[in-house]
């Protein structure tokens, strides 16, 4: 076969292959059309893809594939195929309406507007115009959309798409009935038109016919299964129709593929909150919010769910921004108020509540509970304001009881009236009468309390309460025997914890600890979890039996705060401080946590000498509960001890921001100002407080200290002497002695200090000042007595030991002097003054070599700056015949006092 023949065969083969491909592509197209007609879209798509594989530029195949995709709602793939059909110059009147819709669905609005209109059939042009109209509506341009509608009406007012366009315009104008009529008319002309069905769903939803809305949305999904976004409309419609199971089903379908989809999370949150599944409700609500869905009802769901989960910070986050839109009686306001109280943000409570409706007696229970929480937190003024504002139903004994109890807690005189009215309405209301009896006892109105006790004994002879109350009256009157007899009688009626605790207390007074322990064990058998009983037992039980029992209880109930506190307190008494702190740290404190918890922690860290943790704990305390005064006071004391008066003042000021009317904080501030030597500011503050403290003894203490600071000793003595009579403690004795000494009345100062030491527990500060004043007054023998007492009571007090040694030496009692000097040196071997005293005693005992060695060390440690120690050293040098060195040092010595001058002259005479 020649070369020419080979080429001819090759060309023929190519031509034959080309003819085969064309035939195959055509056959695939026929297969696709048949499958489409037989409602087999998947087979049709496969056939069209095969055709396109063989002929990528086949416009008809591209068009048919795009049409199939669009019929399923797969707008992204439809757009790609229809653009290729358009590029392949396929019939524009067929392509344009479909690509207009696909662009609209993928929100490519510019592409819709840019579609060419020339050479389109009237039907195609109207359909394309319709999607341009929808595009303008989506862009918020209703004017342009109306202009397009007018064009369509001019072209063919009776056309189905013109009717549908008109329906959309009516919908946008909120003419829902007209919109529905037009949409139904359009569907009769264009059956199964997806946008018409979707519009009917939206019209039904806008008309709050959510069942009909869901039916139309489902029809749309059946036609356009790939338009998954409509599942959200279905879910939302079911939600609003309160068909929660169906709503959750569609929300879950969406969340499976798009876990962060905001509307799906919104529906899920709404359904979960209906089932009180607050964990999931909060989870999905937060997801929706975090994905920029900020509907008010969604924030409410998040806030309410957080409230029931005790997540008060989230309640604040989600509900607080809504407060200004909520009615004053809205439940969310109350949730926010409770959250604010729990978080200690009490200053915002009044604003959140709005005005308390004085006539809304139905809300009295909420306001009572809120007032009680505020009182627990220490916010007395805020609680009192609510108690006074709420109108109580005067015919409701229970409301009157709560009102009376709350007023009793804030020391309101009207408490008694409420309680008595409650008893008048319900004579069986024992709690109200108990509160009345408590008030009577506190006011020493024994007759009223006894009257209630007698009434109870007659009305309830089989109950011990009346006898217990009579016993309380007798004990308050100091009639312990009568009280004891009544308690024993109450026990014979019915063994009860109150009587056993009181009898145990009486046994301790009688110093019968065994009996007290027996009574407490009996009380524990009645009430094994009673905190007062367990605490009393721990104080008396020298074994670890009760302690171990409590530890077991804690292991079984780790969230019992009171039990942990009692256990920790017992560990502190056993000096197991680290174990106690470990127990305390298992508690997560909140605004309701008792002060005792914080006080124990502070005590533990102080015992461990961990000042950093003391400060940290006090700062945490005032952050958790800014209405407790103690953390501000304790922290200010810490700063004062560190001489950081500015820090103390800042602390007190922060407390006054929370409690601006707190007299204790203002008084502490005055004390700190005096400590900081800020006399003018202290005087100004005291002037402001004059009305509050005019009849209080603290006034004398503060004005006395201020006068002392200002060196007005006469005025200081006048105030401080009165204050000392009321509070005869060591601090006040020192202050008064200082004032007397400043007023040149040292004998009187000495008398006060001597009297204090004789009548009160020994205090080294008092002894030290007394000894100094006696020395200054030329009373060395008396001073020796004081210092020796100090040294004997405080073996580690170097000053007392040193002064005692020196005074014994001055009196010639050298062996006694040596005894105390050796003790002082043993404790403080580097302190120059202590070594100097020891050297002087040795010198007088004749041990000149040892004396010189110690005197040399004292001189060295004082760096030669103490003239008295230097002169003593020179004297020791002379006695040890170190004359040259003595003369050299003597020439360098400049004396400062007359006594030093005399001593220098005496030493000079020793050299001559």
MOKALIN-V641510 format. One record per helix or strand of 2 or more residues. SS is the DSSP state (helix for helix, strand for strand). FROM is the first residue (numbers start at 0). TO is the last residue. If there is no record, write none. Layout:
SS | FROM | TO
SS | FROM | TO
This chain:
helix | 2 | 36
helix | 40 | 53
helix | 58 | 70
helix | 74 | 86
helix | 91 | 104
helix | 108 | 112
helix | 121 | 137
helix | 141 | 155
helix | 159 | 171
helix | 175 | 188
helix | 193 | 205
helix | 209 | 222
helix | 229 | 239
helix | 243 | 256
helix | 261 | 273
helix | 277 | 289
helix | 295 | 307
helix | 311 | 324
helix | 330 | 342
helix | 345 | 352
helix | 360 | 376
helix | 379 | 388
helix | 396 | 408
helix | 414 | 424
helix | 429 | 441
helix | 445 | 458
helix | 464 | 475
helix | 479 | 492
helix | 496 | 508
helix | 512 | 525
helix | 530 | 539
helix | 544 | 555
helix | 560 | 572
helix | 576 | 583
helix | 594 | 606
helix | 610 | 623
helix | 629 | 640
helix | 644 | 657
helix | 662 | 674
helix | 678 | 692
helix | 697 | 708
helix | 712 | 725
helix | 729 | 741
helix | 745 | 758
helix | 763 | 775
helix | 779 | 792
helix | 797 | 809
helix | 813 | 826
helix | 831 | 843
helix | 847 | 860
helix | 866 | 878
helix | 882 | 891
helix | 897 | 910
